Structures are given as C-alpha cells and as structure tokens.
C-alpha cells in the first residue's frame, strides 16, 4: 500500500474530523467511527511490522512532501527498527483504549475526538524524519492530556479545609484539575527547552533544513552539543518521567480515565525516551557520551526510587504509576549505556512496558467499575469475584517483575547486559536490586 505511514497518522485524524460532523446524540456512531479509525491504524501498523525488511534495516517506506521550503521543513515520514515496535504498540493500545472507553457518557463526542487527535500525534512522532514536524506532532500528542484529565478524570479523597473547602478539593494534591495543570505546565517547560535546542542545532546546520539525516551528518561542534544535549535530555526526559521531573506522572496516571491512563503510561512516556535517544543522543553523540554518567546515574535513581515508592502505595493506580517511573528508569539506563545491546533492551522495554501497563490500567478500570474503589485494603478476596481479572493481573505483575519467559525479563536482561558491557558497569548492580 502506498503512503502507508501517512495513512497510519491520518486515520485517527480523519476519524476525529468525521466526529466533528456527527451530532453529540449519535452515541453509537461516535464510538463506531472512533473504533474504525483506531482499527485502521492498528491494522496498518501490523502490516508495517510484517513488511519491514529486517535484513536491510534502516529507514524504509518513506514519504516526503515539502511544507515550508524557505526553512527546509518537510512532511517526511519513514520508519526504522526503533519505530516499528512502537507503531505496533500504539496501534494496540488505542484500539483497546477505545473499547475500554465505550461506556463513557459525559461529552463522549469530545472525549473520543481528543483521544484520536492525541494518538495521531503519537503516530506522527514515531515516523517523522523532520525535526520540526517531529516537535509539532509531539505537542499534538501532549496537549490534549490537559482536557482529557481535567474534564473526564477522577479526583481522589482530599481533606477539605476551612471556608475554601471546594477550591481546595479541586486544586489540592489528588484533584484532577491539579493533576492536569501540573502535567501541562511541566511538559510545556520541557517543550520550551526542546524548542531552544532544536533551533540551536538548525542554525548551526546552515538554517536550511530540519531533516534528521541532514542534522545527523552535520557533526555539530562540541560546544553546541554540550548546550543542546542537556536541554533535549531534560525536555524529552520530563515526559519520560526522569527524576526529579517525574512528579507530574503519578498524579496524572491516577487522575486520568482508564483509556487515557493506558495511553499515558503505555505510549506517551515512550515519546520522551524515544526523543532523548532519536534526537538527543543521535544528533549530539559526543555530548551524550560526556553526559552518560549523569543520565545513567539518574536512571538508576529512577529504578530504585520508583520501586520503593510503588511498594509503599495503597492505591492500585499509584502503584502502577510509580512502577512505571521505575520501568522508564530501565529504559533510560539502556539508552545511557550507548551500546547496541543496551539500546535494543531500551526499545524492547518500551514495548514490553507499554503492553503490560496498558493491561494493568485496563484491569484497574474493570476493578473500579465493580468495587468503586482502588484502595487495596478494601479488596480482600476480589479474585473470587473476578477470577479472570485476577489471573491477567497476576500475569501482568509477573511480566512487570521480569519473570523469565515474559517480555519484561528479555527487556531488562538486555539492559542489564548492556550496562555491564558499558563504561559504567556498576549501574547493573542497583538496577538489578531495583528489579528485586
């Protein structure tokens, strides 16, 4: 099929445009159109995964349309070995997310429209080969989260205080408006850092092209790399949950509706790690090597801190949210090794964690529908009531802890092996302790 990558990006956007023409009262039609848009992208992602020639590797299935000739901005799509599994992951998560949201009653049209726009941006990031368009899709993927959490999210029990109890309830820690605003502000600051670094690289490359291949071939000066790489690491790393800029993530996870939590942890956090590797480390290789000690050390903190925080939680969503911080630390550790083994492990961990955390949040949504609580202390014996849910939850947990035979084990083993092969072999020790 010609222009398959463009169709993957466009299918959810076309479905969102159709939703604009449908009346809000057409409940079934809205859901069917949303599901069809998601299924088309998922099916095409599967076709890309099967058609990609692994013996050749590199960028394949390319498309190129000129957008702004004077600045060298192109709508350039292609997919490589990193993008294929992440496209497949996104396709699976959006289909299951639409199905998990089938019962959404409050402003369903707007909910599905924003969900489709968000996932169109995610697909665009994974296939864009123009840095400007990459950043544009990145913002399209991030910004709808504010409305999806702020309108359709759930607030938690927060103690009311004094005559301003209502305002406190809305904006204190635990309130969905608080979580949405915190997420948006932190990610926008990160985006500002990315934008500065992006134009810094573009200017030194001649100011005539944002093409990633052109930028990679430019071989930037050491001073430019040392200025751009920290901005890219912190900018994209904020979305990846890099410590200490991870604090938006647990609140965002816990407040978001089920489908948004699935996309949030399963896919969106991967955009941050993908950006650090695809843009930061590829375009600034010398600076990445110089800063690797810090990137890897912070990743180890992520692994240990996220695991300890998860162990102390009593809310199911917060447990999964903090475990995601820990797992994303494994991803960043794999990237910091700067070895092919570590990078393969990082990409595999993105896919494995995306699948397991999507399953986690879908199951938590099912539990909440029956129990109307996420407090573990109130769930004694729910396995007798929902044996299938308990079975799949256990399976996801085993993958999360890295049981041999599960995808989680393969990913973490590759990362630990890459760490042991790299210049900072001691990273492997606390990383393994974090897994325990």
Secondary structure, DSSP 8 states (H G I E B T S, - for coil): -TTHHHHHHHHHHHHHHHHHHS-TT-HHHHHHHHHHHHHHHHHHHHHHHHHS-TTT-SSEEEEEEEEEGGGTEEEEEEE-HHHHHHHHHHHHHHHHHHHHTTT--TTHHHHHHHHHHHHHHHHHHHHB-BHHHHHHHHHHHHHHHHHHHHHH---------GGGHHHHHHHSTT-HHHHHHHHHHHHHHHHHHHHHHHHHHHHHTTSS--BHHHHHHH---HHHHHHHHHHHHHHHHHHTT-TTTTHHHHHHHHHS-HHHHHHIIIIIHHHHHHHIIIIIIHHTHHHHHHHHHHHHHHHHHHHHHHHHHHHT--BHHHHHHHHHHHHHHHHHHHHHT-SHHHHHHHHHHHHHHHHHHHHHHHHHHHHHHHHS--BGGG-TTHHHH-HHHHHHHHHHHHHHTT-TTSHHHHHHHHHHHHHHHSS-TTHHHHHHHHH-
